């Protein structure tokens, strides 16, 4: 078994998609490949064999053409506030911690991480590991299990990734070596430059300078690749970069402070008839929106207060008066009800708050989570869907309601208002299936391109793998991972 770990000079340098692309590249070459991320911090989660892992590792599993497992991301931290987070170990909620406890707890996770590592690597040709943040954050080195702490414990060589698009890539790579403990620096065997724009030859001198100053092998310069835009993003930071404006149907999504599973909207962003507006805090929801979608969130009550603080509740009320449609997904569905109760303090302070009042349902937050893959049809038109549920809380009707979806096991999910303009449900990835997406766009006066999101992602992975094969020294990478090409 061979292994290599991609660490970055900082967050959002492209580690997640690089790992996904390399997984597909080597899978296409006939190797048995598996992804691994020791510790992830993200509210974008996916279902894996009854547990939950980071969404990026689910994508990387798809790239390997295997089902995701909880061993691919043994520790998942889901921020609930600026100072607190939920901890998921081996796919199951293991409790919460505050920022002050974080450093004390990390060292305890190494055993769980190595347990998953040893299980996952059995019978595998190549493991491709993704770090988190940057090893240059030496203030966090004590007890680290996400970067060098894991690399040294498992004996995995490291390739350091620098993002040239944000500038200062020479200093970020050379500076990382300068601040690292020599034993940590010795784990790094090569470097990659990511997100290059323009003529690569213009960076030849800089590339050589990095190699000379660090002693690391240069593995290539990866130009921007348009196929990456078809892949789900790992971090919410990408939402601040905006979305391309396409068609005339405006679908608005308010960017809640703890927005979760925002890749729910990727299929809509690709539709020619749709202009997806991810609305940042401080900006009004567009008055010309045909549909407003309240997204999932890791902190429903706090984000409901956040929504009201932005004045978005007023925008939604005006939108509904004009005859506009509203859809809530997961936490957004809970917000559309009349009440949200958290008597056990699952999200923080024990409290009960009024919802937005558009649907006759109440939600009680509970410690037990529902984590399951689902499929079914929408009741109104029979359009198919596939997706998953990850939520703490049970939502019940206060009066007889019209549910939105019928699951394959006969259960129903969600609620539709009496006038049909407001609806909510717990299903993530509702729009991935082309039939379901086409049904929603038809109600808004548009049409769908008919492409299944899974097919779009699969084609993008192949295209990005080909891109990496053209720009990365794959043979040298395999040699660093201790595989003979």
N, C-alpha and C positions, 0 to 999 in steps of 0.2 A: 504493500500500500504506500502510495506517495501522497504528499500534501504540500500545499502552498497557501499562505495567508496574505490577503490584500489588506493593508492598513493605509490610512490616509493622512495627509498633512493637516486635515481638518474635516469637519462635517460637510456633507453635500459635495464631495469631490468626485462622486460617481462610483463609489465602491460597489454599491448594490447592483447596479446595472452591469458593471464590468464583470462581477462574479456570475451574474445570470448569463451574459454573453459568452464567457469562457466555459461555463457549464454546458451550454448548447454546442459550442465549438468542439469540445472534446467528446461529448456524447455523439455528435455527428461523425466523429472519427472512430467510433466503436468502443470507446472506453466506458467503463462503469464509473459514473461520477456522482458525487453527492455534495450538496452545499452544507455549510455549517456556520452559524453565528453564535458564539458563546453567550453573549448578552446583547440584547437589543432594547432600545428605549423608543417606543413608538405606540401610538394609539391606532395605527393601521394594523389590524389583526386579521388572521385567516383561520379557518377551521382545519385542523389536522388530526384525523383519527379520534375525534371526540374531545380534543383539547384545542388550545389556541397557540399560534406562533405569529411572529411578525409577518406582515404581508409580503415583504421582500423575500423571505425564505420560501414562501409558497410559490412565488414567481420563479425562484431559482430551482425549485423542485420540478416545476413545469418545464424549465429549460433542460433538466436532466431526463425528462419524460418519465418521471416516477411520481407517485402520490406523495404529498407532504407528510412528514411525521413530526411529532413534538421533539424528537431528538435533534432535529435540524436547528432548533433555536431553544435550548433548554431553559434560558432565563429571559423572560420578557417583562420589561418594566413599562407600565402604562400610566403616564402622568395624569393626575386628577386635579392638581393645583400647582401653583408655583413652588410649593414646599412639600408636597406629598404625592405618593404614587402607589398604585397597586402592583404587587409582585406576582408573576405567574411562573411557576417552576414545573417543568415537564408537562406543560399544557394546562395546569390547574392552578387556580388562585391559591396562593400560599400566605396571603396577608397583605398588609400595607406598611409603608415606612415613610418617615419624614426625611427631609434632606439631611438633617443632622445625623441620622442613623445610617445613611447610605454607605459611607466609607467603612463603618463597622460591620456591616452585613455582607459586603461583597466577598470577602475572603471565605465566608461560609458557603458560598455558592460554587466554589471551584470543584468540590467533590461531585456535585450534581452535574456540572458541565462535563467533567471527565468521564462520568458514567455514560452520558449520552454519546460522547465522542467515541468511546470504545465500542459501544453497541453499533453506532452508525457506520464505522469504518470497516467492519467485518465484511470480507468478500468484495471490497471496493477497490478499483484501480487507482482512483484519484479523489482526494478530498480538496475542495476549494473553500477556504475559510474567509469570512469577512470580519474585519475589525469594527470598532465603533469609535466615533469621534477621532481622536488623534493620540498616538503615543507621546507626542510632544507636550501633552497636558501632564507634566511631571508632578504637579501638585496632587494628581489623582493616582499616582503610581502605586502607593502603598495599598495592598489589597486588590490591585487591578486584576480582573479576570477577562476583560474584553479585548485587550491588545497584547502587550508584551507579557503580562502575567500568564495568559493562556499559551502564547507562542513558546515561552520557555518551559512551561509545565508539560506541554505535549511534544516539544521538540520540533516545531513546525517553522520552516524558513519563511521569511517575510519579504514581500514586494511592497514598496512604499509608493503610493499614488499621489501625484500632485495635480492640482487643477489650474491650468494655465489661464483659463478664461477669467478668473478673478484677479489675476495679476500677482506678481511677486513669487512666482513658482520656484525660481532658483533659490531665493532666500528661504522659502518654506521647506524645501527639501534639505538644503545644506544646514539650515538652522535646526531642523529636527535632529540631525545627527549630532550637532553641537551640544544640544541640551540633554540627550539621552545618556543614561548610564552606559558605560562601555559594553557591559554584558548584554544589554538590550540592543544597542546599536549593532552588535555582532550578529544578531538574528536577521538583520536586513541584508539581503543578498542582491537586490536589484531595485530599480525604480521604473515607473511608468508615468508619462505625461498624458493627461487626459484633457478633452474638450478643446483641442486646438482649432483655431480658425485661421484661414489664410494659407500662405505658402510655407510648408513645413521646413524648407531649406533655410528660411530666415532664422530658425531656432538652432541650427547646427552648432553654432559656437556656444550657446547657452547649454545645450544638451551635453556637449563635451566638458564644459566647466563643471556641471553637476557631477559627472562621472569622476573627474579629476579630484574634486574637493571631497567627495564622499568615499571614493573607492568602490562604489556600487556599480553593477552592470546596468547599462541602459537597455530596457526591453522594448522600447518603442515610444512613438508619439501617436496618440489616437486622436484623429480629427473628429470634429462634431459629426454625428450621424443622425440623419432625420428619423431613422427607424426607432430610435430611443423614445421619441415623442409618443409612440404607440404603446409604450410599456408603462405599467402603473408605477408611480413615484413612491419612494420610501418616506420622505419627509414632507411635512406640510409647508416647509419653506418654499417649495416650488409653486405653491398657490400664489405667493406674492409676486411671481414673475408673470402672472397673467395667462390668459388663454387666447388662442387665435379666434377672431371673429369670423364666423362662417355665414350662416343663413339669416333669415328674417324672423324666425321663431326664437324669442328671447326666453331662456330658462335661467332664472337667478337662484344662486345658492349663497346664503350669508355665511361668511367664514367665522364660525364660532371659535371661541378662544381654545376650546379643547376638541375641535373637530376631529372625527374619527372616520376611518374607512372612506375617505374622500375619493378613492378610485371607483366608487359606485357611479361616478358621473363621467368617467372616461369615455364610455360608449357614446354618450350624448355629445361630447366635445368633438367627436369624429364625424358627426352627422352633417351633411351638406346644408340641410335646412335649418340647422340650429346654431344660435349664438349663445354659448354657455358663458354666463357672467358670474364669476366667483367674486362676490362683493366683500371687500375688506372692511374692517371696523372703521367707523367714522364716515362711511359713504352710504347714501340712501339706496334702498332696493329700487331698481329701475322701474319707472312707471309704465314702460311698454312691455314688461314681462308678461308672457302668456302663462307661465307656470313658475311658482316659487317652491323650491324644495328645501325643507329644513333637514339638515344632514344629521348623521349620527354624532354622538359626543361622548366623551368619557366622564363628563360631569353634567348631568342633565339639569339639575336645579341651578347650579352656578352659571351654566351657559344660558339658561332661560333668563336669569337676571342680566347677563351680559347682552342678550338679544334686546331686552327692554331698554337697557342703558344706551344702546345705539339708536333707539327709536324705530327699530325694525318692526316691533309689534304694531306701531301706527301705520307703517308702510304696508304691512300684511293686511290690516283692516281695510285700508283704502283699496288695496288690490282686490280683496274679496267683494267689496261694494261695487267695484267696476265689473264684476263678473269673472275675475281671474281665478285660476285653479291653484290649489296648494296641495303639496304632498309632503308628509313627514316620514322619515325613515329612522327606525330604531329610537334614539333619543329624541329626534324631531317629532316622531309619532307621539311619544309621551308628552311632549310640550303642547301638542294640539288638543289634549284632553282638558278636563275641568280641574283636575287636581293631581299633584305628584306628592306622595308621602314617602319620607325616609325616616321612619321611626327608630331604626337601629343605627343611624348615622353611617350608612354604607358609603356615602360620598363625602362625609365630613360631619357637620353639625346635624343632629337629629332635628328634623323640621318637616312641616307640611306647607306646600305653597300652592297658590292658584295657578292652573295652566292657562293657556290662551283661550280655551273655552269653545273651540270650533267643533270638537267631537265629544259625544256623550260617553266618555270613558275616563276612568281614574287609574292611576298607576301607583303601585306600592313597590318600592325598591327593596330587594332582598339580597342576602349574601350568596344564595345559590344562583349560578348562572345557567342559562340555556345556551349551549354551544353545539350547533348541529347544522349539517347540510340539509337543504330542503329543495323541493321542486313541486310544481303544481301548475295551476292555471288561475287567471283572474276570473272572478265570478261573473262579471258583467259581459265579457266578450269571449271567454274561453282561451285567451292568449296564454301561451306557455311561458314559464319562467324556471330558472334554476338559480340557486343562491345559497345563502347561509344566514344563520342567526347567531349573534353573540350579544347577549344582554343580561344584565342583572335587573330584575323587576318583572312584575306580572301586571298586565293591563286588563281591566274588566269593564264591561259596559254597565252604565247606570240605567239605561233604558234599552228596549229592543233596538238592535242596530243592523245595518247591512254590512257584512264583512267585505273586505276587498279581495282576498285571495282564498283559494281552496288548495290545501296541501295534498300531496299524493297519498298520505295516510288517512285522508278524510277530514282532518281537522281544518278549521278556518283561521285566518289571521287578518288582523287589521280592521279598519272601520271606514265607512264612507258616509259623509254628511247627507242629510235628507235631500238637499238640493244637488248633490253629486259633485260639488265643486271642491270640497276638501276631503282628503283621504290620508290614511296613514297605515303603516305596516312595519313589521320587524325585519323584513327580508333585505339583506344586503346583496348587491349585484343584481338587483331586480331588472336592470336595463341590459344586462349582458346578452340575454336571449333576443334574437332579432324580432320574433313575433311579439313579445311583450313591449319592446321599444317601439315597434311599428304601431301598436295599438295606442300607446300614449301620444305619439306624434300625430296620429290620425285625429285624435280628439282636439289637438291644437291646430289642425288645419295643414299639417305637413305630411311628409312621407319619409320612410326610413331607407337607408342604403342596403338593408337586408343582410349585413355582414355580422356574423356571430363574433362577439368580443374574443372568445377563445381562439378563433381562427386568426383574428387580427394580431393578437399577442404572439401566437405561434409563428406567423410569417415574420413579424418584427424580430423575434429572437433569432430566426435563421438569417435574416438580413444583417443583424448586428454581429452575429458570429462570423459571417463572411467578412464583414468590415474589420473585425479584430484580427482575423487570419491574415489580412492584407497589411496590417500596420503594427502588429506585435510579433516579436521574435518568439514564436511558439516553441520552437525546439529548445531555445535557451530557457524558457519558462519551465518546460518539462524537465530539463536537466537540473534546474534549481530545486524542483519538486522531487528529484531523485528518480525520474523515469527516463529510460533511454528511448529517444524518439525512434 
